[in-house]
Amino acid sequence: MTSQVLEIVELENGDVVLRSAEAPNDVLLTIKFAAALSEHVDGIKVPIAKAMIQAGSETYADIVSSEVVSDVSELPAQPIIH
């Protein structure tokens, strides 16, 4: 796996993107804030997005490092809602 420099940027339209610093058109993730929320988070969208991306990355790492369920019967009968 090659490493690349990523950046979190707020675009002119208010979206926050995670993208390659070397190829700005290579957007990996887009976070859109609803208009009703956007006015409340104006100026702090990037720190909020950074926390969301970090939480997602940590959750991904936890999932891939945990034991893979090979038998469907080991899964919970009811879905877990978070």
Residue frames as a rotation matrix with the C-alpha (Angstrom) as fourth column:
MET 1
0.585 0.811 0.000 0.00
0.811 -0.585 0.000 0.00
0.000 0.000 -1.000 0.00
THR 2
-0.369 -0.713 0.596 1.42
0.676 -0.646 -0.355 3.36
0.638 0.271 0.721 -0.96
SER 3
-0.118 0.313 -0.942 1.25
0.842 -0.471 -0.262 6.28
-0.526 -0.825 -0.208 1.42
GLN 4
-0.248 0.087 0.965 -0.12
0.679 -0.694 0.237 9.61
0.690 0.714 0.114 0.39
VAL 5
-0.956 -0.047 -0.290 -0.63
0.236 -0.710 -0.663 12.98
-0.175 -0.703 0.690 2.01
LEU 6
-0.165 0.969 0.186 -4.29
0.877 0.057 0.478 13.67
0.452 0.241 -0.859 2.71
GLU 7
-0.994 -0.085 0.069 -5.94
0.047 -0.904 -0.426 16.96
0.099 -0.420 0.902 3.55
ILE 8
-0.151 0.966 -0.209 -9.29
0.963 0.096 -0.253 17.99
-0.224 -0.240 -0.945 4.98
VAL 9
-0.977 -0.205 0.048 -10.64
0.209 -0.906 0.368 21.04
-0.032 0.370 0.929 3.18
GLU 10
-0.053 0.970 -0.237 -13.85
0.442 -0.190 -0.877 23.06
-0.896 -0.152 -0.418 3.30
LEU 11
-0.578 -0.091 0.811 -15.03
0.816 -0.092 0.571 23.80
0.023 0.992 0.127 -0.23
GLU 12
-0.972 0.191 0.138 -16.75
-0.169 -0.973 0.155 26.99
0.164 0.127 0.978 -1.37
ASN 13
-0.211 0.961 -0.179 -20.13
-0.289 0.114 0.951 25.21
0.934 0.252 0.254 -1.28
GLY 14
0.178 0.247 0.953 -19.67
-0.963 -0.155 0.220 24.37
0.202 -0.957 0.210 2.43
ASP 15
0.934 0.074 -0.348 -18.90
-0.054 0.996 0.065 20.67
0.352 -0.042 0.935 1.92
VAL 16
0.288 -0.879 0.379 -15.86
-0.861 -0.065 0.504 19.30
-0.419 -0.472 -0.776 3.74
VAL 17
0.879 -0.011 -0.477 -13.75
-0.303 0.759 -0.576 16.81
0.369 0.651 0.664 1.81
LEU 18
0.349 -0.829 0.436 -10.92
-0.237 0.372 0.898 14.43
-0.907 -0.417 -0.067 2.55
ARG 19
0.996 -0.001 -0.084 -8.70
-0.083 0.121 -0.989 14.40
0.011 0.993 0.121 -0.50
SER 20
0.373 -0.919 0.125 -5.23
0.920 0.384 0.077 13.72
-0.119 0.087 0.989 -1.77
ALA 21
0.435 -0.293 -0.851 -2.95
0.097 -0.925 0.367 16.75
-0.895 -0.242 -0.374 -1.36
GLU 22
-0.647 -0.762 0.017 -1.15
0.043 -0.015 0.999 15.83
-0.761 0.647 0.042 -4.57
ALA 23
-0.865 0.443 0.237 -4.36
0.319 0.119 0.940 15.37
0.389 0.889 -0.244 -6.58
PRO 24
-0.879 0.478 0.007 -7.05
-0.315 -0.568 -0.761 17.72
-0.359 -0.671 0.649 -5.25
ASN 25
-0.180 0.850 -0.495 -9.67
-0.941 -0.002 0.339 16.25
0.287 0.527 0.800 -7.58
ASP 26
-0.416 -0.042 -0.908 -9.13
0.023 0.998 -0.057 12.84
0.909 -0.044 -0.415 -5.94
VAL 27
-0.211 0.463 0.861 -11.83
-0.919 -0.394 -0.013 13.18
0.333 -0.794 0.509 -3.26
LEU 28
-0.844 -0.172 -0.508 -12.00
-0.021 0.957 -0.289 10.21
0.536 -0.233 -0.811 -0.90
LEU 29
-0.372 0.707 -0.602 -14.81
0.928 0.264 -0.263 11.39
-0.028 -0.656 -0.754 1.37
THR 30
-0.636 0.264 0.726 -17.37
0.009 -0.937 0.349 14.22
0.772 0.229 0.593 1.35
ILE 31
-0.541 0.501 -0.675 -19.19
0.815 0.113 -0.569 15.47
-0.209 -0.858 -0.470 4.44
LYS 32
-0.514 0.492 0.703 -22.25
0.203 -0.726 0.657 17.62
0.834 0.480 0.273 3.80
PHE 33
-0.870 0.276 -0.409 -23.87
0.364 -0.201 -0.909 19.63
-0.333 -0.940 0.074 6.57
ALA 34
-0.036 0.943 0.331 -27.61
0.986 -0.019 0.163 20.27
0.160 0.333 -0.929 6.27
ALA 35
-0.259 -0.025 0.965 -28.55
0.282 -0.958 0.051 23.92
0.924 0.286 0.256 5.82
ALA 36
0.745 0.628 0.223 -30.31
-0.058 -0.273 0.960 23.94
0.664 -0.729 -0.167 9.21
LEU 37
0.771 -0.527 -0.356 -27.11
0.583 0.360 0.728 22.78
-0.256 -0.769 0.585 10.90
SER 38
0.149 -0.796 0.586 -24.67
0.886 -0.155 -0.436 24.66
0.438 0.585 0.683 8.69
GLU 39
0.348 0.031 0.937 -25.35
-0.067 -0.996 0.058 28.05
0.935 -0.083 -0.344 10.28
HIS 40
0.955 0.060 0.292 -24.60
-0.293 0.018 0.956 26.63
0.052 -0.998 0.035 13.74
VAL 41
0.602 -0.765 0.226 -21.28
0.520 0.591 0.616 25.07
-0.605 -0.254 0.754 12.76
ASP 42
0.854 -0.289 0.432 -20.01
0.242 -0.515 -0.822 27.83
0.460 0.807 -0.370 10.49
GLY 43
0.417 -0.797 0.437 -16.30
-0.763 -0.568 -0.307 28.24
0.493 -0.206 -0.845 11.10
ILE 44
-0.196 -0.493 0.848 -15.89
-0.862 0.499 0.091 24.90
-0.468 -0.713 -0.523 12.88
LYS 45
0.794 0.546 -0.268 -16.83
-0.602 0.647 -0.467 22.47
-0.081 0.532 0.843 10.11
VAL 46
0.230 -0.784 -0.577 -13.25
-0.502 0.413 -0.760 21.27
0.834 0.464 -0.298 9.55
PRO 47
-0.686 -0.494 0.534 -12.59
-0.708 0.283 -0.647 20.35
0.169 -0.822 -0.544 13.22
ILE 48
0.153 0.820 0.551 -15.95
-0.757 0.456 -0.468 18.55
-0.635 -0.346 0.691 13.34
ALA 49
0.804 0.109 -0.585 -15.15
-0.540 0.549 -0.639 16.70
0.251 0.829 0.500 10.11
LYS 50
-0.223 -0.961 -0.166 -11.68
-0.668 0.274 -0.692 15.81
0.710 -0.043 -0.703 11.43
ALA 51
-0.540 0.085 0.838 -13.25
-0.758 0.384 -0.527 14.26
-0.367 -0.919 -0.142 14.55
MET 52
0.578 0.810 0.095 -15.76
-0.644 0.525 -0.557 12.34
-0.501 0.261 0.825 12.41
ILE 53
0.569 -0.441 -0.693 -13.01
-0.552 0.420 -0.721 11.02
0.609 0.793 -0.004 10.12
GLN 54
-0.530 -0.796 0.292 -10.84
-0.737 0.263 -0.622 10.04
0.419 -0.545 -0.726 13.09
ALA 55
-0.172 0.559 0.811 -13.75
-0.742 0.468 -0.479 8.19
-0.648 -0.685 0.334 14.73
GLY 56
0.813 0.496 -0.305 -14.47
-0.560 0.525 -0.641 6.38
-0.158 0.692 0.705 11.47
SER 57
0.175 -0.852 -0.493 -10.82
-0.632 0.287 -0.720 5.45
0.755 0.438 -0.489 11.00
GLU 58
-0.636 -0.402 0.658 -10.58
-0.771 0.332 -0.543 4.08
0.000 -0.853 -0.521 14.55
THR 59
0.261 0.816 0.516 -13.78
-0.662 0.540 -0.519 2.08
-0.702 -0.206 0.681 14.10
TYR 60
0.754 -0.057 -0.655 -12.47
-0.571 0.438 -0.695 0.67
0.326 0.897 0.297 10.82
ALA 61
-0.298 -0.950 -0.097 -9.21
-0.696 0.286 -0.659 -0.35
0.653 -0.129 -0.746 12.51
ASP 62
-0.437 0.219 0.872 -11.15
-0.768 0.414 -0.489 -2.04
-0.468 -0.883 -0.013 15.32
ILE 63
0.636 0.771 0.033 -13.29
-0.615 0.532 -0.582 -3.96
-0.467 0.350 0.812 12.84
VAL 64
0.631 -0.408 -0.660 -10.45
-0.501 0.436 -0.748 -5.21
0.592 0.803 0.070 10.67
SER 65
-0.475 -0.867 0.153 -8.33
-0.677 0.248 -0.693 -6.17
0.563 -0.433 -0.705 13.67
SER 66
-0.086 0.512 0.855 -11.13
-0.858 0.398 -0.324 -8.11
-0.506 -0.762 0.405 15.35
GLU 67
-0.748 -0.150 0.646 -11.88
0.021 0.968 0.249 -11.73
-0.663 0.200 -0.721 14.70
VAL 68
-0.635 0.519 -0.572 -13.81
-0.745 -0.218 0.630 -12.29
0.203 0.827 0.525 11.48
VAL 69
-0.095 0.710 0.698 -17.10
-0.547 0.549 -0.633 -14.12
-0.832 -0.442 0.336 11.94
SER 70
-0.870 -0.277 -0.407 -17.06
-0.492 0.446 0.748 -17.11
-0.026 0.851 -0.524 9.61
ASP 71
-0.730 0.672 -0.129 -20.34
0.661 0.741 0.118 -18.63
0.174 0.001 -0.985 10.78
VAL 72
-0.517 0.599 0.612 -23.50
-0.137 -0.763 0.631 -16.58
0.845 0.242 0.477 10.24
SER 73
0.400 0.710 -0.580 -25.09
0.467 0.387 0.795 -18.27
0.789 -0.589 -0.177 13.27
GLU 74
-0.277 -0.594 -0.755 -22.57
0.960 -0.137 -0.245 -16.37
0.042 -0.793 0.608 15.45
LEU 75
-0.811 0.021 0.584 -24.12
0.117 -0.973 0.197 -13.05
0.573 0.228 0.787 14.44
PRO 76
-0.827 0.561 -0.043 -26.74
-0.085 -0.200 -0.976 -11.44
-0.556 -0.803 0.213 16.70
ALA 77
-0.391 0.773 0.500 -30.33
0.882 0.469 -0.034 -12.26
-0.261 0.427 -0.866 15.74
GLN 78
0.746 0.657 -0.110 -31.38
0.624 -0.747 -0.229 -8.62
-0.233 0.103 -0.967 15.97
PRO 79
0.138 -0.716 0.685 -29.39
0.614 -0.480 -0.626 -5.81
0.777 0.507 0.373 14.34
ILE 80
-0.039 -0.245 -0.969 -27.66
0.926 -0.374 0.057 -3.48
-0.377 -0.894 0.242 16.77
ILE 81
0.511 0.273 0.815 -28.70
0.598 -0.794 -0.109 0.14
0.617 0.543 -0.569 16.31
HIS 82
-0.335 -0.714 -0.614 -26.25
0.936 -0.328 -0.129 2.78
-0.109 -0.618 0.778 17.47
